Amino acid sequence: AVGPVRAELGVRPRLLAGLHIADPAGGILLHPYDDRGMDAAGDPARLGELYHRFTAYLLDHDRARMDAWFGIR
């Protein structure tokens, strides 16, 4: 969905394309999909660091799957 980022964030100039933020050296790729969140992909160790650092911001509907992935019970 190309529209949500440019329409909902209220940032100007508006983005007229999909957005991915890559940090090859850090082993992470982010895809902000709207003003409520983003998906993260990359090196499992790096994702684990982000999971623990930003756990308060994670969506509840994915929490059980993320907890299982990172070995949290």
Phi, psi and omega in degrees: 000111183283322189295318191303318183298312182288329184278324189265336183282336179071020180269140177239141000290154182281143179279128181253027181209171173291158184230132171228138179247119184247139171233084183302321180293325180272352178069040183219145175229128180246143176229092176288125184256340173190191184285357181261349181172184179206160173261148177234138177223152176151205182301126183304323179295318179294318177298322177298319177299315180294321179302312182287325181289323186245026184303329180293340183264355185284146181286138182296327184293343176254359189301313182299318180293318179292318178301317179295319180298319183263010174073027178266138180244000000 
